[in-house]
Structures are given as structure tokens and as C-alpha cells.
Amino acid sequence: MAVILDLVVQNAQMLLVLLLAPLLTGFVRKAKARLQRRRGPSLLQPYRDLLRLSRKETVLAEESSWLFRVIPYLIFAATWVAASLVPTFAAGLMFNWSADLIAIIALLGSARFFLALAGMDVGTSFGGLGSSREMMIATLAEPATIMIVFTLALLAGSTQLSQVAAFMLSPAVGLRVSLGLALVALVMVAIAENGRIPIDNPATHLELTMVHEAMLLEYSGRHLAVIELAASLKLLLYLSLIACVFLPWGQAQPGAGPAAQLAGVGAYIGKLAVGGLFLAWFETSIAKMRVFRVSDFLGAALMLGLLGTLLLFVSRSL
Amino acid sequence: MGHLEFDVAHLFAGGLVLVSFMLLYQDRLYALLNVFALQAVVLALSVSWQAYVQGAPHLYVTAAIALFFKAIIVPMALHRIIARLGVHREVENVVSTGPTMLAGMGLVALSMVVMLRVTSAAVPLAREDLAFALSVVLLGLLMMVTRNNAVSQIVGFMSLENGLILAATGAKGMPLVVEISVAFSVLIAFIVIGTLLFRIRERFDTIDAEALDRFRGGRR
């Protein structure tokens, strides 16, 4: 019985992230529009877009290989698994033992690898350009992520997300400058990984500046829908990751009743809304960087992560 | 000593190192001055926390000196100098930010390795403070080395002195006389350097320190 209940909760989480992801994207767009004194599209617009795309005919380039057709589903699967591993509304889910930070990074890394391959598959110049830029960003963002994971793992004694969250809830945390540094670094990495504004503009198809969109130019129809959904999921994943690690309050504890689970869902949606508002505000108040400044931005994130680890070593060795 | 005291001291001292990195990262002059003022504020907080923890009232004076001179007077004076020189729009091309940051990380790691080994007999709070202070000093030096602009070299020098104050407070504080005289000698140095700036400017029409190299006929 308990196993079935656990399975139900785990499935609820998988469905929840999938259903909430387009809503979050729509919410960020709406908040941004309101901040710019526009009315903005409806909150449900991303769902409609996905529906429209999935009904449309898929056009494939003549030179595309089988890889090109498979990749959207690979990306989607990897991102969805990663997103449903992060504890969102409840700690102690059934697959928590696999909710490891390094596993999540690996899943996202493989999704990115496939996306870059897809960008180069057809052989148009934009795809290659987007892939090479994406890889440049990734080579800087991944070390920074690893440093953040080190910091968290050194503090919590584990890379498992539920244990990290439990540690953050316990009074043993204390006042840590390293955690602040890790938070800032993680936010910077999240902005870069999701192609948000100082790095890449998700709303543009201006050829000189695009990174993520350049790789998707050849996709259409249901393939495009799946990739868009994966991008929304990735944004949701990073926000949930930040919420889970740094604001774990309100998560339903293992073995809690349905009321606690529902309260956890409410808290989770609240956290997502706050995160989305912050993202919209940040994107409105900052200008896009030149591509060559990206290394400065992510270098700062890497530096913060490294500094956090170093500071932690000092206080541990005393 | 409680956990909380140590943690707060760690927070402030670590914050000081972080602000040193922000100084290294910043290449616009006015923003640089703001960050420098922020560093002085963090220093003042750190010193007054030490005063509270150690029960040493004279450290409050040090904190007040840091706050008054370094967070208010020096940045304001530099602000005016920059305005009068008309160089506020100059974006400095340093040795680019990435390598500088990496060098800075290396220096921080070095100072931690050195200080934590050397001071194994001292109390934890002093050890940690000394390690962070050495890294602030080294980062200030690094800033002086990597910048061409004379104004930011001054800022590097001043932030180096912030590190010295942190070291002094960690080691049970230095006598008040010494402290005040150090503060004033730094101010004097500041005045001298400020005058020098205008002389350099008069002579070479720039405050790029490389002009001096050319004049000396050294680097080619």
C-alpha cells in the first residue's frame, strides 16, 4: 500500500512539473510584458502554442539524418527526467535515491549535447553558429555548476537533493557566506543555461544574437513543440532546484498526509511565482550582453563557486 | 567562543574577500569607487564585530576611522579628482578579467594554505582573519599590478591597507596610537598620490601609468 502511495506521489510530481512548465513560461512572459507596460499574451498562450505546433505538419530538411528526428524526444526525455527528480513539493519521494545533483547535471549535459548535434546536423550556417556558441557557454557554465555542487556537498555531506534540503532545514546550517556565494553563482548559471536575457534573448530571432533559437531554426511542427516544452521544463527545473536547495521550507515531509502534500504544492507554486517575478524583473532591468562578454559573466559565476568552496575549506580546517 | 560569533566573523571576513574580487572585476571608475566604499563599510562591520567579540572597545575607534575616512572621505575625494581630470568615461583595458580572476583565486588559495599552516597555534578566529587578510592584501597588490590607470592603482593600494587593518584586528588589535598613525599616514599618502596624479596629468596628458614607462624608456 505504502509503495503504491509513493508511486502515486512520484507520478503526481512528474505530471505536475510537466503541466506547470508552460504556465511558468507564460507567467514570466506576462510579468515581463506588464513591467514594460504592455498587456502581454494570456498566461495560457504557451499551451496554445504547443497545441498549434503539434497539429502542424513537420517539415524536414532533405539533408537531415535520422538523428535529427530522434533528438527532440531525447532532449525532452532527459529534461523531463531531470526535472522530475528534483524534489518540488514533497521531500522523500520514491526515486529520491537517484535525485543526485551530479545525475541531474549529467542529464542536462547530454540534452545539451544532442541539441548541439541537431544544430549541426542539417548543415546550415546558423545551426552551426548556435551550436558553437551554446558549447562555449556550456564549457564555462558546467565548471561553475560543479563548483556549486562541491560547496553544497561539502556542507551537507551529500550530493543528494533531499539530504541537502534536509540539511538546510536543520539548525546546523548556521550563517554561511559560502551558501550566499553558491546561491548567486547558481542564479547566474541558471540565467545562462536557460538563455535568458543578459546571455541570450529567448524572444528574438535576430540572427546575430541568438544562441538557443539558432539551433532550432530547422525544426517545425511537433518536433519544435517538444523542444519548446523541454526548454520550459528546463527553466522550471532550475527554479525548482534553487527553491529546493535554498528555500526548502514548506515541502511535505516523507509520510505526510494528503493535506500536507497539497500545502507543499501550494508553497511550491508560490516559490515558482516569486522566482518568475524576480526573473522578469531582472530581465527587464538589464540589457543583453555581447557574446564575448559571456565569458566574463560566467567567469564571475565560476569564481564565486570557487571562492565559496575555498572559504568553506578555511572554516572546516579550523 | 560560540558558533554564531565565529560564523558572523567568517561572514564579514569572507565578504571582504568577495568585495576585493568585485574591485578586480569592476572596470568603470565610478563603480570602482562605490565598490571601494562598500569594502570600507564591510571592513568597519567586521572590525566592530571583532570589538564586540573580543570585548575590546578601542577597536570600535578603528571601525569608526575606517568608516569615516575610507567609506566617505577617500571615495568622495577620488570622485572629485576623477571629475576634475575628466576621466570618468575611461574604460580600462586591464589584463582581461578572466586571467585576473584566476590569478586572484590562486592568490586566495595560496594565502589560505600559507596562513593556516603557519598559525596553527593561534585561536581559530585569529587564524581565519589572518588568512583572509593576507588574501585581501594580495588581491590589492594584484589590482595595482594589473591596472594601467593611476586612479585604480590608488584604489588597489587603499584596499591593500584594508587587509592590513583586518589582520591587525584579528591579532588582538594593535595599539590605538599605531592605528591612528597608520590611518593618517595612509591619508597623507593619499594626498601625495592625488597631487602626483595631477602632475602626471599635466606632464603627459593622461593618467595611464604606461606613459611613465615610455618616458623612462624601459618597456619596448
Interface residues (C-beta under 8 A of the other chain):
Chain A: G174 L175 R176 V177 S178 L181 S295 D296 G299 A300 M303 L304 L306 L307 L310 L311 F313 V314 S315 S317 L318
Chain B: H3 L4 F6 D7 V8 H10 L11 G14 G15 V17 L18 F21 Y25 T97 G98 M101 G104 M105 V108 A109 M112 L116 P124 R127 E128 A131 F132
